[in-house]
């Protein structure tokens, strides 16, 4: 079976977690989770929230909404 031009799950995870997509999201800055869900919603729909929550945890070490999160509203 031929491989698709778009890559696979690990390629996408690397793009949004470390690559050009991560530069758009600016992980570790206020609003990073919101930017992630806005960017990925067009590709994943409602699943973007869960996917971005897991990426946020991997990139910053805390879940979105956690009191230790730098972008959390007071």
Chimera marker file (.cmm) of the C-alpha trace (Angstrom):
<marker_set name="trace">
<marker id="1" x="0.000" y="0.000" z="0.000" r="1" g="1" b="0" radius="0.5"/>
<marker id="2" x="1.365" y="3.433" z="-0.898" r="1" g="1" b="0" radius="0.5"/>
<marker id="3" x="2.104" y="5.941" z="1.787" r="1" g="1" b="0" radius="0.5"/>
<marker id="4" x="0.078" y="9.123" z="1.733" r="1" g="1" b="0" radius="0.5"/>
<marker id="5" x="1.780" y="12.407" z="1.012" r="1" g="1" b="0" radius="0.5"/>
<marker id="6" x="0.524" y="13.915" z="4.288" r="1" g="1" b="0" radius="0.5"/>
<marker id="7" x="2.549" y="11.647" z="6.573" r="1" g="1" b="0" radius="0.5"/>
<marker id="8" x="1.340" y="9.751" z="9.589" r="1" g="1" b="0" radius="0.5"/>
<marker id="9" x="0.396" y="10.350" z="13.222" r="1" g="1" b="0" radius="0.5"/>
<marker id="10" x="3.987" y="10.718" z="14.445" r="1" g="1" b="0" radius="0.5"/>
<marker id="11" x="4.740" y="13.237" z="11.682" r="1" g="1" b="0" radius="0.5"/>
<marker id="12" x="1.744" y="15.356" z="12.675" r="1" g="1" b="0" radius="0.5"/>
<marker id="13" x="2.614" y="15.119" z="16.355" r="1" g="1" b="0" radius="0.5"/>
<marker id="14" x="6.158" y="16.272" z="15.615" r="1" g="1" b="0" radius="0.5"/>
<marker id="15" x="4.864" y="19.148" z="13.442" r="1" g="1" b="0" radius="0.5"/>
<marker id="16" x="2.407" y="20.467" z="16.056" r="1" g="1" b="0" radius="0.5"/>
<marker id="17" x="4.621" y="19.626" z="19.041" r="1" g="1" b="0" radius="0.5"/>
<marker id="18" x="8.056" y="20.742" z="17.830" r="1" g="1" b="0" radius="0.5"/>
<marker id="19" x="7.960" y="21.953" z="14.220" r="1" g="1" b="0" radius="0.5"/>
<marker id="20" x="6.405" y="24.858" z="12.355" r="1" g="1" b="0" radius="0.5"/>
<marker id="21" x="3.010" y="24.162" z="13.904" r="1" g="1" b="0" radius="0.5"/>
<marker id="22" x="4.528" y="24.497" z="17.377" r="1" g="1" b="0" radius="0.5"/>
<marker id="23" x="5.905" y="27.900" z="16.364" r="1" g="1" b="0" radius="0.5"/>
<marker id="24" x="2.350" y="28.989" z="15.499" r="1" g="1" b="0" radius="0.5"/>
<marker id="25" x="1.064" y="27.763" z="18.872" r="1" g="1" b="0" radius="0.5"/>
<marker id="26" x="3.997" y="29.059" z="20.971" r="1" g="1" b="0" radius="0.5"/>
<marker id="27" x="3.819" y="26.374" z="23.669" r="1" g="1" b="0" radius="0.5"/>
<marker id="28" x="4.440" y="27.638" z="27.190" r="1" g="1" b="0" radius="0.5"/>
<marker id="29" x="3.017" y="31.098" z="26.577" r="1" g="1" b="0" radius="0.5"/>
<marker id="30" x="-0.422" y="32.347" z="27.652" r="1" g="1" b="0" radius="0.5"/>
<marker id="31" x="-3.162" y="31.180" z="25.284" r="1" g="1" b="0" radius="0.5"/>
<marker id="32" x="-1.218" y="28.248" z="23.834" r="1" g="1" b="0" radius="0.5"/>
<marker id="33" x="-4.033" y="25.724" z="24.324" r="1" g="1" b="0" radius="0.5"/>
<marker id="34" x="-6.575" y="28.059" z="22.727" r="1" g="1" b="0" radius="0.5"/>
<marker id="35" x="-4.305" y="28.683" z="19.736" r="1" g="1" b="0" radius="0.5"/>
<marker id="36" x="-3.819" y="24.934" z="19.365" r="1" g="1" b="0" radius="0.5"/>
<marker id="37" x="-7.537" y="24.157" z="19.360" r="1" g="1" b="0" radius="0.5"/>
<marker id="38" x="-8.206" y="26.974" z="16.879" r="1" g="1" b="0" radius="0.5"/>
<marker id="39" x="-5.480" y="25.725" z="14.516" r="1" g="1" b="0" radius="0.5"/>
<marker id="40" x="-6.385" y="22.043" z="14.715" r="1" g="1" b="0" radius="0.5"/>
<marker id="41" x="-10.184" y="22.350" z="14.778" r="1" g="1" b="0" radius="0.5"/>
<marker id="42" x="-10.303" y="22.642" z="10.992" r="1" g="1" b="0" radius="0.5"/>
<marker id="43" x="-8.531" y="19.266" z="10.699" r="1" g="1" b="0" radius="0.5"/>
<marker id="44" x="-9.837" y="17.331" z="13.714" r="1" g="1" b="0" radius="0.5"/>
<marker id="45" x="-13.171" y="18.929" z="14.552" r="1" g="1" b="0" radius="0.5"/>
<marker id="46" x="-14.271" y="18.341" z="18.144" r="1" g="1" b="0" radius="0.5"/>
<marker id="47" x="-11.346" y="15.935" z="18.700" r="1" g="1" b="0" radius="0.5"/>
<marker id="48" x="-8.945" y="18.913" z="18.611" r="1" g="1" b="0" radius="0.5"/>
<marker id="49" x="-9.567" y="19.718" z="22.284" r="1" g="1" b="0" radius="0.5"/>
<marker id="50" x="-8.423" y="16.311" z="23.494" r="1" g="1" b="0" radius="0.5"/>
<marker id="51" x="-5.484" y="16.175" z="21.109" r="1" g="1" b="0" radius="0.5"/>
<marker id="52" x="-4.329" y="19.652" z="22.135" r="1" g="1" b="0" radius="0.5"/>
<marker id="53" x="-4.729" y="18.818" z="25.828" r="1" g="1" b="0" radius="0.5"/>
<marker id="54" x="-2.378" y="15.852" z="25.416" r="1" g="1" b="0" radius="0.5"/>
<marker id="55" x="0.106" y="17.929" z="23.386" r="1" g="1" b="0" radius="0.5"/>
<marker id="56" x="-0.051" y="20.675" z="26.012" r="1" g="1" b="0" radius="0.5"/>
<marker id="57" x="0.783" y="18.166" z="28.746" r="1" g="1" b="0" radius="0.5"/>
<marker id="58" x="3.730" y="16.793" z="26.761" r="1" g="1" b="0" radius="0.5"/>
<marker id="59" x="5.139" y="20.202" z="25.823" r="1" g="1" b="0" radius="0.5"/>
<marker id="60" x="4.616" y="22.109" z="29.097" r="1" g="1" b="0" radius="0.5"/>
<marker id="61" x="4.371" y="19.401" z="31.756" r="1" g="1" b="0" radius="0.5"/>
<marker id="62" x="0.935" y="20.484" z="33.020" r="1" g="1" b="0" radius="0.5"/>
<marker id="63" x="-2.609" y="20.009" z="31.779" r="1" g="1" b="0" radius="0.5"/>
<marker id="64" x="-4.543" y="23.015" z="30.421" r="1" g="1" b="0" radius="0.5"/>
<marker id="65" x="-6.498" y="24.602" z="33.270" r="1" g="1" b="0" radius="0.5"/>
<marker id="66" x="-4.060" y="23.403" z="35.930" r="1" g="1" b="0" radius="0.5"/>
<marker id="67" x="-3.210" y="26.115" z="38.436" r="1" g="1" b="0" radius="0.5"/>
<marker id="68" x="0.483" y="25.713" z="37.563" r="1" g="1" b="0" radius="0.5"/>
<marker id="69" x="-0.215" y="26.541" z="33.914" r="1" g="1" b="0" radius="0.5"/>
<marker id="70" x="1.354" y="29.879" z="32.899" r="1" g="1" b="0" radius="0.5"/>
<marker id="71" x="-1.569" y="30.735" z="30.610" r="1" g="1" b="0" radius="0.5"/>
<marker id="72" x="-4.273" y="30.066" z="33.161" r="1" g="1" b="0" radius="0.5"/>
<marker id="73" x="-6.706" y="32.892" z="33.831" r="1" g="1" b="0" radius="0.5"/>
<marker id="74" x="-6.812" y="33.976" z="37.459" r="1" g="1" b="0" radius="0.5"/>
<link id1="1" id2="2" r="1" g="1" b="0" radius="0.2"/>
<link id1="2" id2="3" r="1" g="1" b="0" radius="0.2"/>
<link id1="3" id2="4" r="1" g="1" b="0" radius="0.2"/>
<link id1="4" id2="5" r="1" g="1" b="0" radius="0.2"/>
<link id1="5" id2="6" r="1" g="1" b="0" radius="0.2"/>
<link id1="6" id2="7" r="1" g="1" b="0" radius="0.2"/>
<link id1="7" id2="8" r="1" g="1" b="0" radius="0.2"/>
<link id1="8" id2="9" r="1" g="1" b="0" radius="0.2"/>
<link id1="9" id2="10" r="1" g="1" b="0" radius="0.2"/>
<link id1="10" id2="11" r="1" g="1" b="0" radius="0.2"/>
<link id1="11" id2="12" r="1" g="1" b="0" radius="0.2"/>
<link id1="12" id2="13" r="1" g="1" b="0" radius="0.2"/>
<link id1="13" id2="14" r="1" g="1" b="0" radius="0.2"/>
<link id1="14" id2="15" r="1" g="1" b="0" radius="0.2"/>
<link id1="15" id2="16" r="1" g="1" b="0" radius="0.2"/>
<link id1="16" id2="17" r="1" g="1" b="0" radius="0.2"/>
<link id1="17" id2="18" r="1" g="1" b="0" radius="0.2"/>
<link id1="18" id2="19" r="1" g="1" b="0" radius="0.2"/>
<link id1="19" id2="20" r="1" g="1" b="0" radius="0.2"/>
<link id1="20" id2="21" r="1" g="1" b="0" radius="0.2"/>
<link id1="21" id2="22" r="1" g="1" b="0" radius="0.2"/>
<link id1="22" id2="23" r="1" g="1" b="0" radius="0.2"/>
<link id1="23" id2="24" r="1" g="1" b="0" radius="0.2"/>
<link id1="24" id2="25" r="1" g="1" b="0" radius="0.2"/>
<link id1="25" id2="26" r="1" g="1" b="0" radius="0.2"/>
<link id1="26" id2="27" r="1" g="1" b="0" radius="0.2"/>
<link id1="27" id2="28" r="1" g="1" b="0" radius="0.2"/>
<link id1="28" id2="29" r="1" g="1" b="0" radius="0.2"/>
<link id1="29" id2="30" r="1" g="1" b="0" radius="0.2"/>
<link id1="30" id2="31" r="1" g="1" b="0" radius="0.2"/>
<link id1="31" id2="32" r="1" g="1" b="0" radius="0.2"/>
<link id1="32" id2="33" r="1" g="1" b="0" radius="0.2"/>
<link id1="33" id2="34" r="1" g="1" b="0" radius="0.2"/>
<link id1="34" id2="35" r="1" g="1" b="0" radius="0.2"/>
<link id1="35" id2="36" r="1" g="1" b="0" radius="0.2"/>
<link id1="36" id2="37" r="1" g="1" b="0" radius="0.2"/>
<link id1="37" id2="38" r="1" g="1" b="0" radius="0.2"/>
<link id1="38" id2="39" r="1" g="1" b="0" radius="0.2"/>
<link id1="39" id2="40" r="1" g="1" b="0" radius="0.2"/>
<link id1="40" id2="41" r="1" g="1" b="0" radius="0.2"/>
<link id1="41" id2="42" r="1" g="1" b="0" radius="0.2"/>
<link id1="42" id2="43" r="1" g="1" b="0" radius="0.2"/>
<link id1="43" id2="44" r="1" g="1" b="0" radius="0.2"/>
<link id1="44" id2="45" r="1" g="1" b="0" radius="0.2"/>
<link id1="45" id2="46" r="1" g="1" b="0" radius="0.2"/>
<link id1="46" id2="47" r="1" g="1" b="0" radius="0.2"/>
<link id1="47" id2="48" r="1" g="1" b="0" radius="0.2"/>
<link id1="48" id2="49" r="1" g="1" b="0" radius="0.2"/>
<link id1="49" id2="50" r="1" g="1" b="0" radius="0.2"/>
<link id1="50" id2="51" r="1" g="1" b="0" radius="0.2"/>
<link id1="51" id2="52" r="1" g="1" b="0" radius="0.2"/>
<link id1="52" id2="53" r="1" g="1" b="0" radius="0.2"/>
<link id1="53" id2="54" r="1" g="1" b="0" radius="0.2"/>
<link id1="54" id2="55" r="1" g="1" b="0" radius="0.2"/>
<link id1="55" id2="56" r="1" g="1" b="0" radius="0.2"/>
<link id1="56" id2="57" r="1" g="1" b="0" radius="0.2"/>
<link id1="57" id2="58" r="1" g="1" b="0" radius="0.2"/>
<link id1="58" id2="59" r="1" g="1" b="0" radius="0.2"/>
<link id1="59" id2="60" r="1" g="1" b="0" radius="0.2"/>
<link id1="60" id2="61" r="1" g="1" b="0" radius="0.2"/>
<link id1="61" id2="62" r="1" g="1" b="0" radius="0.2"/>
<link id1="62" id2="63" r="1" g="1" b="0" radius="0.2"/>
<link id1="63" id2="64" r="1" g="1" b="0" radius="0.2"/>
<link id1="64" id2="65" r="1" g="1" b="0" radius="0.2"/>
<link id1="65" id2="66" r="1" g="1" b="0" radius="0.2"/>
<link id1="66" id2="67" r="1" g="1" b="0" radius="0.2"/>
<link id1="67" id2="68" r="1" g="1" b="0" radius="0.2"/>
<link id1="68" id2="69" r="1" g="1" b="0" radius="0.2"/>
<link id1="69" id2="70" r="1" g="1" b="0" radius="0.2"/>
<link id1="70" id2="71" r="1" g="1" b="0" radius="0.2"/>
<link id1="71" id2="72" r="1" g="1" b="0" radius="0.2"/>
<link id1="72" id2="73" r="1" g="1" b="0" radius="0.2"/>
<link id1="73" id2="74" r="1" g="1" b="0" radius="0.2"/>
</marker_set>
